Amino acid sequence: MLGIYDCFGYGAGYDVPFQERYKLIKNAGFDCVMLWWSDKFGRGEGYQEGAQYARDAGLFIENIHTPVHEQNNLSLDNLDGESVFQTYLQCVKDCAKYYIPAMVIHLPGDNYPVNELGMERLKIMIRQAECDNIKVAFENLENVKNLDLVLTNIHSDNAGFCYDSCHHINYAPDFDFLKKYGKRLMTVHLQDNGGRHNQHQLPFDGSIEWTTVMKKIALTGYKGATTLEPMNWDYENLTIQEFLNLAYQKAERLDDMLREN
């Protein structure tokens, strides 16, 4: 399957209603989507309706991306920490309610170590995920120590790894995430690291060596979707359908490289 993140841009002609956006994603050839799961990044209230809109367009929902603005508070013994915990629990419940098989979480950056309280909150969340048969994938960012701590201490088939290609190159290029956590790989965020933001470019438009990346993913035995997580920041000259068509072509190239290995 080929997939794309649904909040790939807004403004510059990309502010079409999400109900229409999913139809355009399907028209480009994609099979599945990852949904941003909050009212931020252009979603607004009623973001849960996106699940039905995506299915109505003929798309499989691969996972939701949980909110990212407060993750560094996970280990705080106060209302802010409790709020993050309750948000993650609600995301598990939402996945079950809307028949979405998985969710992706940003762990705190390593400047905010996951302590005993933070770990206990994550373990409680994973136990709920086990009850509801939901997969929880922790994504690599500036969190090498926290990611290792969590994946080392949480032993569950419902807890795994989300590999982000650009975060890898930008934040921890010398750490071999796919070698260490490849057997727990649940989903991928494939994006390049060029452009004015040095992230979220379409593959082959930045400096990432994709032959190496896709070979390493293939060696993990990964059988999931080849999913892009781009933004339209450097593609405002393209219409939304032109952007999606180009993204699909890039996804096909990556998928071919993956299947060849």
C-alpha positions in Angstrom: 0.0 0.0 0.0 1.0 3.6 -0.7 0.0 6.2 1.8 0.4 9.9 2.8 -0.2 12.1 5.8 -3.4 14.0 5.4 -2.3 17.4 6.7 0.4 17.9 4.0 -0.4 21.6 3.7 -3.0 24.3 3.9 -3.2 27.8 2.4 -1.7 28.5 -1.1 -4.7 26.7 -2.6 -4.4 23.7 -0.2 -7.1 24.8 2.1 -9.8 22.6 0.6 -12.2 20.9 2.9 -10.9 17.6 4.2 -13.8 15.7 2.7 -12.6 16.9 -0.7 -9.0 16.4 0.2 -9.4 12.7 0.7 -11.0 12.4 -2.7 -8.0 14.1 -4.2 -5.6 11.8 -2.3 -7.5 8.8 -3.7 -7.5 10.3 -7.2 -3.7 10.5 -7.1 -3.6 6.8 -6.5 -2.9 6.5 -2.8 -4.4 3.5 -0.9 -4.2 4.8 2.6 -3.7 7.9 4.9 -2.4 8.8 8.3 -4.7 11.2 10.1 -3.6 14.2 12.2 -5.7 13.7 15.4 -6.4 17.1 16.9 -7.9 20.5 16.0 -4.4 22.0 15.2 -2.6 22.1 11.8 -5.7 23.3 9.9 -8.0 20.5 11.1 -10.3 22.5 13.3 -13.1 21.1 15.4 -14.8 17.9 14.3 -11.4 16.4 13.2 -12.8 12.9 14.1 -15.1 13.2 11.1 -12.0 12.7 8.9 -12.1 9.0 9.6 -15.4 8.6 7.8 -14.5 11.0 5.1 -11.4 9.0 4.3 -13.2 5.7 4.2 -16.0 7.3 2.0 -13.2 8.2 -0.4 -12.0 4.6 -0.5 -8.9 5.0 1.7 -7.7 2.8 4.4 -6.7 4.6 7.6 -3.2 3.4 8.5 -2.9 5.3 11.8 -3.5 8.5 13.6 -0.8 10.9 14.7 -1.3 12.0 18.3 -1.0 15.6 19.4 2.7 16.8 19.6 2.5 20.2 21.4 2.7 19.0 25.0 4.7 15.7 24.9 7.6 17.1 26.9 5.2 17.3 29.9 4.7 13.6 30.0 6.7 13.0 33.2 5.5 16.0 35.2 3.6 15.3 38.4 1.0 18.0 37.9 -2.0 18.8 35.7 0.1 19.4 32.6 1.5 15.9 32.9 -1.8 14.4 33.6 -3.3 16.1 30.5 -0.7 14.5 28.2 -1.5 11.1 29.8 -5.2 11.5 29.4 -4.8 12.7 25.8 -2.9 9.5 24.9 -5.5 7.4 26.6 -8.3 9.1 24.7 -6.4 8.5 21.4 -6.4 4.8 22.2 -10.1 4.9 22.8 -10.7 6.9 19.7 -8.7 4.4 17.6 -11.0 1.7 18.9 -14.1 3.8 18.4 -13.3 4.8 14.8 -11.8 1.4 13.9 -8.2 2.8 13.4 -5.6 0.1 14.0 -2.7 2.2 15.2 -1.4 5.5 16.6 1.9 7.3 16.5 3.4 9.2 19.5 6.2 11.7 19.9 8.1 10.9 23.1 9.6 13.8 25.0 13.0 15.2 23.8 16.0 13.9 25.7 16.2 17.2 27.6 13.0 16.0 29.3 13.9 12.5 30.5 11.0 10.0 30.9 11.0 9.3 34.7 9.2 6.6 36.7 5.9 8.4 36.6 6.1 9.0 32.8 7.0 5.3 32.2 4.1 4.2 34.4 1.7 6.4 32.4 3.0 4.8 29.1 2.6 1.3 30.5 -1.0 2.0 31.5 -1.7 3.4 28.1 -0.2 0.3 26.4 -2.3 -2.0 28.6 -5.3 -0.2 27.4 -4.0 -0.5 23.8 -3.7 -4.3 24.4 -7.3 -4.5 25.6 -8.5 -2.6 22.5 -6.1 -4.3 20.1 -4.5 -1.0 19.1 -0.8 -0.6 18.0 1.2 2.2 19.5 4.3 3.3 17.6 6.9 5.6 19.2 8.6 7.9 16.7 12.3 8.9 16.6 13.1 12.6 17.0 15.6 14.3 19.4 14.7 11.5 21.8 17.3 8.8 21.3 17.6 8.1 25.1 13.9 8.3 25.8 13.0 6.1 22.9 15.5 3.4 24.0 14.3 3.6 27.5 10.7 3.1 26.5 11.2 0.4 23.9 13.6 -1.5 26.3 11.2 -1.4 29.2 7.8 -1.9 27.5 7.6 -5.5 26.3 4.3 -5.7 24.3 3.3 -6.7 20.8 1.2 -3.5 20.9 4.2 -1.2 21.4 6.7 -0.6 18.6 8.6 1.9 16.5 7.7 4.5 13.9 10.7 5.3 11.7 11.0 8.9 10.4 13.7 9.2 7.7 14.2 13.0 8.0 14.2 13.1 11.8 16.9 10.4 11.7 19.2 12.4 9.4 18.6 15.7 11.1 18.7 14.7 14.8 20.7 11.4 15.1 22.4 10.5 11.9 24.9 8.2 13.6 22.3 6.1 15.4 21.1 3.0 13.5 17.4 3.1 14.5 16.4 0.5 11.9 19.0 -2.0 13.0 18.1 -1.6 16.7 14.3 -1.4 16.5 13.6 -2.8 13.1 11.9 -5.9 14.4 9.4 -3.7 16.1 8.8 -1.4 13.1 5.1 -0.7 12.8 5.0 2.3 10.4 7.2 4.8 8.5 7.2 8.5 7.9 9.2 9.0 4.7 10.3 12.5 4.0 13.4 14.3 2.7 15.4 17.0 4.5 15.9 19.8 2.0 14.0 23.0 1.4 13.6 26.1 3.5 12.6 24.2 6.6 15.1 21.3 6.1 12.3 18.8 6.6 9.1 17.4 5.2 10.2 17.6 1.6 9.1 15.0 -0.9 11.6 12.1 -1.3 14.4 12.6 -3.8 14.2 16.4 -3.4 16.7 16.6 -0.5 19.9 14.9 0.6 18.8 11.6 2.0 20.3 8.5 0.3 17.1 6.6 -0.4 18.7 3.4 -1.7 20.4 2.9 1.6 17.3 3.8 3.6 14.9 1.5 1.7 17.4 -1.4 1.9 17.6 -1.0 5.7 13.8 -0.9 5.9 13.5 -4.0 3.8 16.0 -5.9 6.0 13.7 -5.4 9.0 11.1 -7.5 7.2 8.6 -4.6 7.2 5.4 -5.4 5.4 3.4 -2.2 6.1 2.5 0.7 3.9 5.1 2.9 2.2 3.8 6.2 3.6 5.0 9.8 3.0 4.9 12.6 5.5 5.5 15.7 3.3 4.4 19.3 3.5 3.7 21.7 0.7 6.2 24.3 2.0 8.4 24.2 -1.1 5.7 23.3 -3.6 3.3 26.2 -3.5 3.6 26.6 -7.3 1.8 23.3 -7.7 -2.0 22.8 -7.3 -3.0 20.4 -4.6 -3.7 17.7 -7.2 -0.4 18.3 -8.9 1.4 18.0 -5.5 -0.4 14.8 -4.7 0.3 13.3 -8.2 4.0 14.1 -7.7 4.0 12.7 -4.2 2.4 9.5 -5.5 5.2 9.1 -8.1 7.8 9.5 -5.4 6.0 6.9 -3.2 5.9 4.5 -6.1 9.7 4.9 -6.6 10.3 4.2 -2.9 8.0 1.2 -2.8 9.7 -0.3 -5.9 13.1 0.1 -4.1 11.6 -1.5 -1.0 10.2 -4.5 -2.9 13.4 -5.0 -4.8 15.4 -5.7 -1.7 
